Amino acid sequence: MNAATIAEAYEAICAEVGPAVTVVAATKYVAPEEMAILAEAGIEVVGENRVQDMQRKHELHGDRFRWHFIGALQSNKARIVDSICELVHAVETDSAARRLTIPALLEVNLSGETSKSGVEEIEIEGFLERHPGICGLMTMPPFSEDPEASRPTFRRLAELARQHGLTQLSMGTSQDWRVGVEEGATLIRVGSTLFRS
């Protein structure tokens, strides 16, 4: 990985999305010792999928980054995440939500795919009543090579957020982040777009 190349890609995305959107660098495939290159490149917010990997990276790099957890959160790992991160992107169980003191986003399954995590639309209101720390929504649309295929899913998530008075929307990855931003994303999760160098 090359810091200058990553910085160029990161700065281009930040300039395109503007200050209202947080660019989260998804670092699942970045080795702990390579994280320093991201700091050199100016990346501020990193998103980790695995608690064990995040712990190791945090031990080495600590406050050089703001940490988000973007994977499926198991309730038995929630306290570790709570102690390191400023935001969790994908809460879907009461047991995990109960263990958090930091803000979190509720993952919603809008595709109906059994392979996807998240609550159904009908469950949102009850979940929010039980867990007032939820500040927004997150979703993963069905995979498609065409970014436009994600638009109906993102548009529906934005509608649901407005209905429930939520301000944060995590939607869009390296493949479809532009569509996510057009539909109201406040957070995007990008990995390969930054690190393909």
CYANA upper distance limits for C-alpha pairs under 8 A (distance plus 0.5 A):
  1 MET  CA      6 ILE  CA      8.18
  1 MET  CA     34 GLU  CA      8.27
  1 MET  CA     37 ILE  CA      7.92
  1 MET  CA    195 PHE  CA      7.33
  1 MET  CA    197 SER  CA      6.55
  2 ASN  CA      6 ILE  CA      6.72
  2 ASN  CA     37 ILE  CA      7.67
  2 ASN  CA    197 SER  CA      7.34
  3 ALA  CA      7 ALA  CA      6.42
  3 ALA  CA     37 ILE  CA      5.91
  3 ALA  CA     38 LEU  CA      7.02
  3 ALA  CA     40 GLU  CA      6.64
  3 ALA  CA     41 ALA  CA      5.31
  4 ALA  CA      8 GLU  CA      6.67
  4 ALA  CA     41 ALA  CA      6.77
  5 THR  CA      9 ALA  CA      6.90
  5 THR  CA    197 SER  CA      7.30
  6 ILE  CA     10 TYR  CA      6.49
  6 ILE  CA     38 LEU  CA      7.93
  6 ILE  CA     41 ALA  CA      6.56
  6 ILE  CA    194 LEU  CA      6.02
  6 ILE  CA    195 PHE  CA      6.81
  6 ILE  CA    197 SER  CA      7.90
  7 ALA  CA     11 GLU  CA      6.38
  7 ALA  CA     41 ALA  CA      4.93
  7 ALA  CA     42 GLY  CA      6.80
  7 ALA  CA     43 ILE  CA      8.05
  8 GLU  CA     12 ALA  CA      6.66
  9 ALA  CA     13 ILE  CA      6.86
  9 ALA  CA    193 THR  CA      7.90
  9 ALA  CA    194 LEU  CA      6.18
 10 TYR  CA     14 CYS  CA      6.68
 10 TYR  CA     43 ILE  CA      7.74
 10 TYR  CA    194 LEU  CA      6.80
 11 GLU  CA     15 ALA  CA      6.51
 12 ALA  CA     16 GLU  CA      6.69
 13 ILE  CA     17 VAL  CA      6.68
 13 ILE  CA     23 VAL  CA      8.30
 14 CYS  CA     18 GLY  CA      6.30
 14 CYS  CA     19 PRO  CA      7.78
 14 CYS  CA     21 VAL  CA      8.44
 14 CYS  CA     23 VAL  CA      7.28
 15 ALA  CA     19 PRO  CA      8.47
 17 VAL  CA     21 VAL  CA      6.54
 17 VAL  CA    181 VAL  CA      7.44
 20 ALA  CA    186 THR  CA      6.87
 21 VAL  CA    181 VAL  CA      8.21
 21 VAL  CA    185 ALA  CA      7.40
 21 VAL  CA    186 THR  CA      4.91
 21 VAL  CA    187 LEU  CA      5.89
 21 VAL  CA    188 ILE  CA      7.82
 22 THR  CA     45 VAL  CA      8.39
 22 THR  CA    186 THR  CA      6.61
 22 THR  CA    187 LEU  CA      5.20
 22 THR  CA    188 ILE  CA      6.98
 23 VAL  CA     45 VAL  CA      7.46
 23 VAL  CA    187 LEU  CA      6.55
 23 VAL  CA    188 ILE  CA      5.86
 23 VAL  CA    189 ARG  CA      6.91
 23 VAL  CA    190 VAL  CA      7.73
 24 VAL  CA     45 VAL  CA      5.66
 24 VAL  CA     46 VAL  CA      5.76
 24 VAL  CA     47 GLY  CA      6.36
 24 VAL  CA     68 HIS  CA      8.29
 24 VAL  CA    187 LEU  CA      7.41
 24 VAL  CA    188 ILE  CA      6.43
 24 VAL  CA    189 ARG  CA      5.32
 24 VAL  CA    190 VAL  CA      6.74
 25 ALA  CA     43 ILE  CA      7.82
 25 ALA  CA     45 VAL  CA      6.75
 25 ALA  CA     46 VAL  CA      5.14
 25 ALA  CA     47 GLY  CA      6.29
 25 ALA  CA    189 ARG  CA      6.49
 25 ALA  CA    190 VAL  CA      5.74
 25 ALA  CA    191 GLY  CA      6.20
 25 ALA  CA    194 LEU  CA      8.15
 26 ALA  CA     46 VAL  CA      6.45
 26 ALA  CA     47 GLY  CA      5.21
 26 ALA  CA     48 GLU  CA      6.70
 26 ALA  CA    189 ARG  CA      6.29
 26 ALA  CA    190 VAL  CA      5.92
 26 ALA  CA    191 GLY  CA      5.13
 27 THR  CA     46 VAL  CA      6.97
 27 THR  CA     47 GLY  CA      6.54
 27 THR  CA     48 GLU  CA      6.30
 27 THR  CA    191 GLY  CA      6.95
 28 LYS  CA     47 GLY  CA      8.27
 28 LYS  CA     48 GLU  CA      6.24
 28 LYS  CA     49 ASN  CA      6.51
 28 LYS  CA     50 ARG  CA      8.05
 30 VAL  CA     34 GLU  CA      6.78
 30 VAL  CA     35 MET  CA      7.22
 31 ALA  CA     35 MET  CA      7.22
 32 PRO  CA     53 ASP  CA      8.33
 32 PRO  CA     56 ARG  CA      7.40
 32 PRO  CA     57 LYS  CA      5.54
 32 PRO  CA     60 LEU  CA      7.91
 33 GLU  CA     57 LYS  CA      8.44
 33 GLU  CA     60 LEU  CA      8.45
 34 GLU  CA     38 LEU  CA      7.85
 35 MET  CA     39 ALA  CA      7.22
 35 MET  CA     57 LYS  CA      7.96
 35 MET  CA     61 HIS  CA      8.01
 36 ALA  CA     40 GLU  CA      6.75
 36 ALA  CA     61 HIS  CA      7.86
 37 ILE  CA     41 ALA  CA      6.67
 38 LEU  CA     42 GLY  CA      6.98
 38 LEU  CA     43 ILE  CA      6.08
 39 ALA  CA     43 ILE  CA      5.95
 39 ALA  CA     44 GLU  CA      7.60
 39 ALA  CA     64 ARG  CA      7.17
 39 ALA  CA     65 PHE  CA      7.84
 43 ILE  CA     65 PHE  CA      8.06
 44 GLU  CA     64 ARG  CA      8.06
 44 GLU  CA     65 PHE  CA      5.68
 44 GLU  CA     66 ARG  CA      6.56
 45 VAL  CA     65 PHE  CA      6.09
 45 VAL  CA     66 ARG  CA      5.16
 45 VAL  CA     67 TRP  CA      6.42
 45 VAL  CA     68 HIS  CA      7.63
 46 VAL  CA     65 PHE  CA      7.06
 46 VAL  CA     66 ARG  CA      6.83
 46 VAL  CA     67 TRP  CA      5.80
 46 VAL  CA     68 HIS  CA      6.56
 47 GLY  CA     67 TRP  CA      6.56
 47 GLY  CA     68 HIS  CA      5.08
 47 GLY  CA     69 PHE  CA      5.86
 47 GLY  CA     70 ILE  CA      6.11
 47 GLY  CA    189 ARG  CA      7.93
 48 GLU  CA     53 ASP  CA      7.99
 48 GLU  CA     54 MET  CA      6.42
 48 GLU  CA     67 TRP  CA      8.14
 48 GLU  CA     68 HIS  CA      6.96
 48 GLU  CA     69 PHE  CA      5.59
 48 GLU  CA     70 ILE  CA      6.14
 48 GLU  CA     71 GLY  CA      7.21
 49 ASN  CA     53 ASP  CA      8.47
 49 ASN  CA     54 MET  CA      8.25
 49 ASN  CA     69 PHE  CA      6.64
 49 ASN  CA     70 ILE  CA      5.73
 49 ASN  CA     71 GLY  CA      4.42
 49 ASN  CA     72 ALA  CA      7.67
 50 ARG  CA     54 MET  CA      6.69
 50 ARG  CA     69 PHE  CA      8.46
 50 ARG  CA     71 GLY  CA      6.91
 51 VAL  CA     55 GLN  CA      6.63
 51 VAL  CA     77 LYS  CA      7.50
 51 VAL  CA     80 ILE  CA      8.06
 51 VAL  CA     81 VAL  CA      7.44
 52 GLN  CA     56 ARG  CA      6.96
 53 ASP  CA     57 LYS  CA      6.74
 54 MET  CA     58 HIS  CA      6.38
 55 GLN  CA     59 GLU  CA      6.61
 56 ARG  CA     60 LEU  CA      7.05
 57 LYS  CA     61 HIS  CA      6.49
 57 LYS  CA     62 GLY  CA      8.00
 58 HIS  CA     62 GLY  CA      5.01
 58 HIS  CA     63 ASP  CA      8.28
 58 HIS  CA     84 ILE  CA      8.20
 61 HIS  CA     65 PHE  CA      7.93
 66 ARG  CA     85 CYS  CA      7.62
 66 ARG  CA     86 GLU  CA      7.43
 67 TRP  CA     84 ILE  CA      7.23
 67 TRP  CA     85 CYS  CA      5.16
 67 TRP  CA     86 GLU  CA      6.56
 67 TRP  CA     87 LEU  CA      7.87
 68 HIS  CA     85 CYS  CA      5.70
 68 HIS  CA     86 GLU  CA      6.51
 68 HIS  CA     87 LEU  CA      5.57
 68 HIS  CA     88 VAL  CA      6.29
 68 HIS  CA     89 HIS  CA      7.74
 69 PHE  CA     81 VAL  CA      7.51
 69 PHE  CA     85 CYS  CA      7.13
 69 PHE  CA     87 LEU  CA      7.07
 69 PHE  CA     88 VAL  CA      5.33
 69 PHE  CA     89 HIS  CA      6.63
 69 PHE  CA     90 ALA  CA      8.36
 70 ILE  CA     88 VAL  CA      6.76
 70 ILE  CA     89 HIS  CA      5.50
 70 ILE  CA     90 ALA  CA      6.66
 71 GLY  CA     89 HIS  CA      7.98
 71 GLY  CA     90 ALA  CA      7.05
 72 ALA  CA     90 ALA  CA      6.61
 72 ALA  CA     91 VAL  CA      7.67
 72 ALA  CA    117 SER  CA      8.37
 73 LEU  CA     77 LYS  CA      7.45
 73 LEU  CA     78 ALA  CA      7.07
 73 LEU  CA     90 ALA  CA      7.34
 73 LEU  CA     91 VAL  CA      6.77
 73 LEU  CA     92 GLU  CA      8.49
 73 LEU  CA     96 ALA  CA      7.28
 74 GLN  CA     78 ALA  CA      6.86
 74 GLN  CA     96 ALA  CA      6.80
 75 SER  CA     93 THR  CA      8.40
 75 SER  CA     95 SER  CA      6.11
 75 SER  CA     96 ALA  CA      4.52
 75 SER  CA     97 ALA  CA      8.26
 75 SER  CA     99 ARG  CA      7.66
 76 ASN  CA     96 ALA  CA      8.08
 77 LYS  CA     81 VAL  CA      7.04
 78 ALA  CA     82 ASP  CA      6.49
 78 ALA  CA     96 ALA  CA      6.40
 78 ALA  CA     99 ARG  CA      6.45
 78 ALA  CA    100 LEU  CA      6.95
 79 ARG  CA     83 SER  CA      6.77
 79 ARG  CA     99 ARG  CA      6.68
 79 ARG  CA    100 LEU  CA      7.16
 80 ILE  CA     84 ILE  CA      7.10
 81 VAL  CA     85 CYS  CA      6.19
 81 VAL  CA     88 VAL  CA      8.46
 82 ASP  CA     86 GLU  CA      8.13
 82 ASP  CA     99 ARG  CA      8.39
 82 ASP  CA    100 LEU  CA      6.18
 82 ASP  CA    101 THR  CA      7.03
 82 ASP  CA    102 ILE  CA      6.61
 85 CYS  CA    102 ILE  CA      8.11
 86 GLU  CA    102 ILE  CA      6.62
 86 GLU  CA    103 PRO  CA      7.50
 87 LEU  CA    102 ILE  CA      6.67
 87 LEU  CA    103 PRO  CA      5.82
 87 LEU  CA    104 ALA  CA      6.00
 87 LEU  CA    105 LEU  CA      8.32
 88 VAL  CA    102 ILE  CA      8.18
 88 VAL  CA    103 PRO  CA      7.21
 88 VAL  CA    104 ALA  CA      5.09
 88 VAL  CA    105 LEU  CA      6.66
 89 HIS  CA    104 ALA  CA      6.46
 89 HIS  CA    105 LEU  CA      5.38
 89 HIS  CA    106 LEU  CA      7.62
 89 HIS  CA    107 GLU  CA      7.82
 89 HIS  CA    137 LEU  CA      8.37
 89 HIS  CA    138 MET  CA      6.94
 89 HIS  CA    170 SER  CA      7.39
 90 ALA  CA    104 ALA  CA      7.77
 90 ALA  CA    105 LEU  CA      6.16
 90 ALA  CA    106 LEU  CA      6.13
 90 ALA  CA    107 GLU  CA      5.30
 90 ALA  CA    118 GLY  CA      8.24
 90 ALA  CA    138 MET  CA      6.92
 91 VAL  CA     96 ALA  CA      7.33
 91 VAL  CA     97 ALA  CA      6.92
 91 VAL  CA    104 ALA  CA      7.19
 91 VAL  CA    105 LEU  CA      6.56
 91 VAL  CA    106 LEU  CA      5.42
 91 VAL  CA    107 GLU  CA      6.17
 91 VAL  CA    118 GLY  CA      8.18
 92 GLU  CA     96 ALA  CA      8.11
 92 GLU  CA     97 ALA  CA      8.17
 92 GLU  CA    106 LEU  CA      6.39
 92 GLU  CA    107 GLU  CA      6.11
 92 GLU  CA    108 VAL  CA      8.22
 92 GLU  CA    117 SER  CA      7.96
 92 GLU  CA    118 GLY  CA      5.76
 92 GLU  CA    119 VAL  CA      6.52
 93 THR  CA     97 ALA  CA      6.80
 94 ASP  CA     98 ARG  CA      6.50
 94 ASP  CA    127 PHE  CA      8.09
 94 ASP  CA    131 HIS  CA      8.47
 95 SER  CA     99 ARG  CA      7.29
 96 ALA  CA    100 LEU  CA      7.42
 97 ALA  CA    104 ALA  CA      8.38
 97 ALA  CA    131 HIS  CA      7.29
 98 ARG  CA    131 HIS  CA      7.77
100 LEU  CA    104 ALA  CA      8.48
101 THR  CA    133 GLY  CA      7.89
102 ILE  CA    133 GLY  CA      7.79
103 PRO  CA    133 GLY  CA      5.94
103 PRO  CA    134 ILE  CA      6.51
103 PRO  CA    135 CYS  CA      6.75
104 ALA  CA    133 GLY  CA      6.95
104 ALA  CA    134 ILE  CA      5.44
104 ALA  CA    135 CYS  CA      6.53
104 ALA  CA    136 GLY  CA      7.60
105 LEU  CA    134 ILE  CA      5.95
105 LEU  CA    135 CYS  CA      6.32
105 LEU  CA    136 GLY  CA      5.18
105 LEU  CA    137 LEU  CA      5.33
105 LEU  CA    138 MET  CA      6.58
105 LEU  CA    168 GLN  CA      8.10
105 LEU  CA    169 LEU  CA      8.37
105 LEU  CA    170 SER  CA      8.34
106 LEU  CA    118 GLY  CA      8.04
106 LEU  CA    119 VAL  CA      8.38
106 LEU  CA    134 ILE  CA      6.99
106 LEU  CA    136 GLY  CA      6.88
106 LEU  CA    137 LEU  CA      5.29
106 LEU  CA    138 MET  CA      6.49
107 GLU  CA    117 SER  CA      7.70
107 GLU  CA    118 GLY  CA      5.11
107 GLU  CA    119 VAL  CA      6.87
107 GLU  CA    137 LEU  CA      6.33
107 GLU  CA    138 MET  CA      5.17
107 GLU  CA    139 THR  CA      6.01
108 VAL  CA    117 SER  CA      8.00
108 VAL  CA    118 GLY  CA      4.93
108 VAL  CA    119 VAL  CA      5.31
108 VAL  CA    120 GLU  CA      6.40
108 VAL  CA    121 GLU  CA      7.23
108 VAL  CA    124 ILE  CA      8.39
108 VAL  CA    137 LEU  CA      7.37
108 VAL  CA    138 MET  CA      6.68
108 VAL  CA    139 THR  CA      5.83
108 VAL  CA    157 LEU  CA      8.46
109 ASN  CA    113 GLU  CA      8.07
109 ASN  CA    116 LYS  CA      6.95
109 ASN  CA    117 SER  CA      6.67
109 ASN  CA    118 GLY  CA      5.12
109 ASN  CA    119 VAL  CA      6.10
109 ASN  CA    120 GLU  CA      6.07
109 ASN  CA    121 GLU  CA      8.00
109 ASN  CA    139 THR  CA      6.79
109 ASN  CA    140 MET  CA      7.78
110 LEU  CA    120 GLU  CA      7.34
110 LEU  CA    121 GLU  CA      7.71
110 LEU  CA    139 THR  CA      7.74
110 LEU  CA    141 PRO  CA      7.76
110 LEU  CA    153 THR  CA      7.04
110 LEU  CA    157 LEU  CA      8.41
111 SER  CA    116 LYS  CA      8.32
111 SER  CA    141 PRO  CA      6.83
111 SER  CA    142 PRO  CA      6.84
111 SER  CA    153 THR  CA      8.01
112 GLY  CA    116 LYS  CA      8.17
113 GLU  CA    142 PRO  CA      8.37
116 LYS  CA    140 MET  CA      8.07
118 GLY  CA    139 THR  CA      8.14
119 VAL  CA    123 GLU  CA      6.62
119 VAL  CA    124 ILE  CA      7.51
120 GLU  CA    124 ILE  CA      7.48
123 GLU  CA    127 PHE  CA      6.78
124 ILE  CA    128 LEU  CA      6.70
125 GLU  CA    129 GLU  CA      6.79
125 GLU  CA    164 HIS  CA      7.99
126 GLY  CA    130 ARG  CA      6.85
127 PHE  CA    131 HIS  CA      6.59
128 LEU  CA    132 PRO  CA      6.24
128 LEU  CA    134 ILE  CA      6.96
135 CYS  CA    166 LEU  CA      6.20
135 CYS  CA    167 THR  CA      7.09
135 CYS  CA    168 GLN  CA      6.63
136 GLY  CA    161 ALA  CA      7.14
136 GLY  CA    166 LEU  CA      5.48
136 GLY  CA    167 THR  CA      6.25
136 GLY  CA    168 GLN  CA      4.75
136 GLY  CA    169 LEU  CA      6.11
136 GLY  CA    170 SER  CA      8.34
137 LEU  CA    157 LEU  CA      7.67
137 LEU  CA    161 ALA  CA      7.06
137 LEU  CA    166 LEU  CA      8.06
137 LEU  CA    168 GLN  CA      6.93
137 LEU  CA    169 LEU  CA      5.68
137 LEU  CA    170 SER  CA      6.93
138 MET  CA    157 LEU  CA      8.14
138 MET  CA    169 LEU  CA      6.32
138 MET  CA    170 SER  CA      5.17
138 MET  CA    171 MET  CA      6.41
139 THR  CA    154 PHE  CA      8.17
139 THR  CA    157 LEU  CA      7.87
139 THR  CA    170 SER  CA      7.54
139 THR  CA    171 MET  CA      6.54
140 MET  CA    171 MET  CA      7.55
140 MET  CA    172 GLY  CA      8.36
141 PRO  CA    150 SER  CA      6.18
141 PRO  CA    153 THR  CA      6.49
141 PRO  CA    154 PHE  CA      8.13
142 PRO  CA    150 SER  CA      7.74
144 SER  CA    149 ALA  CA      6.97
144 SER  CA    150 SER  CA      8.25
145 GLU  CA    175 GLN  CA      8.24
146 ASP  CA    150 SER  CA      8.39
147 PRO  CA    151 ARG  CA      8.03
147 PRO  CA    175 GLN  CA      6.85
147 PRO  CA    176 ASP  CA      5.15
147 PRO  CA    179 VAL  CA      7.22
148 GLU  CA    176 ASP  CA      8.08
148 GLU  CA    179 VAL  CA      7.24
150 SER  CA    154 PHE  CA      6.75
150 SER  CA    176 ASP  CA      7.55
150 SER  CA    179 VAL  CA      7.73
150 SER  CA    180 GLY  CA      8.36
151 ARG  CA    155 ARG  CA      6.43
151 ARG  CA    179 VAL  CA      6.68
151 ARG  CA    180 GLY  CA      7.69
151 ARG  CA    183 GLU  CA      7.76
152 PRO  CA    156 ARG  CA      6.64
153 THR  CA    157 LEU  CA      6.80
154 PHE  CA    158 ALA  CA      6.77
154 PHE  CA    171 MET  CA      7.22
154 PHE  CA    179 VAL  CA      8.49
154 PHE  CA    180 GLY  CA      6.70
154 PHE  CA    183 GLU  CA      6.67
155 ARG  CA    159 GLU  CA      6.84
155 ARG  CA    183 GLU  CA      6.11
155 ARG  CA    184 GLY  CA      8.43
156 ARG  CA    160 LEU  CA      6.77
157 LEU  CA    161 ALA  CA      6.70
157 LEU  CA    169 LEU  CA      8.40
158 ALA  CA    162 ARG  CA      6.80
158 ALA  CA    169 LEU  CA      7.64
158 ALA  CA    183 GLU  CA      7.49
158 ALA  CA    184 GLY  CA      6.99
158 ALA  CA    185 ALA  CA      8.44
159 GLU  CA    163 GLN  CA      6.73
160 LEU  CA    164 HIS  CA      6.81
161 ALA  CA    165 GLY  CA      6.51
161 ALA  CA    166 LEU  CA      5.36
161 ALA  CA    167 THR  CA      7.28
161 ALA  CA    168 GLN  CA      8.31
161 ALA  CA    169 LEU  CA      8.10
162 ARG  CA    166 LEU  CA      6.51
162 ARG  CA    167 THR  CA      7.98
168 GLN  CA    185 ALA  CA      7.89
168 GLN  CA    186 THR  CA      6.23
168 GLN  CA    187 LEU  CA      7.96
169 LEU  CA    184 GLY  CA      7.59
169 LEU  CA    185 ALA  CA      5.38
169 LEU  CA    186 THR  CA      5.69
169 LEU  CA    187 LEU  CA      6.63
170 SER  CA    185 ALA  CA      6.27
170 SER  CA    186 THR  CA      6.71
170 SER  CA    187 LEU  CA      5.11
170 SER  CA    188 ILE  CA      6.33
170 SER  CA    189 ARG  CA      8.22
171 MET  CA    177 TRP  CA      7.66
171 MET  CA    180 GLY  CA      5.90
171 MET  CA    181 VAL  CA      8.33
171 MET  CA    185 ALA  CA      6.14
171 MET  CA    186 THR  CA      8.44
171 MET  CA    187 LEU  CA      7.06
171 MET  CA    188 ILE  CA      6.23
171 MET  CA    189 ARG  CA      8.05
172 GLY  CA    176 ASP  CA      5.73
172 GLY  CA    177 TRP  CA      4.43
172 GLY  CA    178 ARG  CA      7.75
172 GLY  CA    179 VAL  CA      7.63
172 GLY  CA    180 GLY  CA      5.29
172 GLY  CA    181 VAL  CA      7.94
172 GLY  CA    185 ALA  CA      7.95
172 GLY  CA    187 LEU  CA      8.35
172 GLY  CA    188 ILE  CA      5.62
172 GLY  CA    189 ARG  CA      6.75
172 GLY  CA    190 VAL  CA      8.40
173 THR  CA    177 TRP  CA      5.48
173 THR  CA    188 ILE  CA      6.49
173 THR  CA    189 ARG  CA      5.28
173 THR  CA    190 VAL  CA      5.49
173 THR  CA    191 GLY  CA      8.07
174 SER  CA    189 ARG  CA      7.41
174 SER  CA    190 VAL  CA      5.10
174 SER  CA    191 GLY  CA      6.61
174 SER  CA    192 SER  CA      6.71
174 SER  CA    193 THR  CA      5.88
176 ASP  CA    180 GLY  CA      6.97
177 TRP  CA    181 VAL  CA      6.70
177 TRP  CA    188 ILE  CA      6.64
177 TRP  CA    189 ARG  CA      8.16
177 TRP  CA    190 VAL  CA      8.20
178 ARG  CA    182 GLU  CA      6.76
179 VAL  CA    183 GLU  CA      6.78
180 GLY  CA    184 GLY  CA      6.90
180 GLY  CA    185 ALA  CA      5.79
180 GLY  CA    188 ILE  CA      7.99
181 VAL  CA    185 ALA  CA      5.10
181 VAL  CA    186 THR  CA      7.65
181 VAL  CA    188 ILE  CA      8.23
190 VAL  CA    194 LEU  CA      7.34
191 GLY  CA    195 PHE  CA      6.72
192 SER  CA    196 ARG  CA      5.76
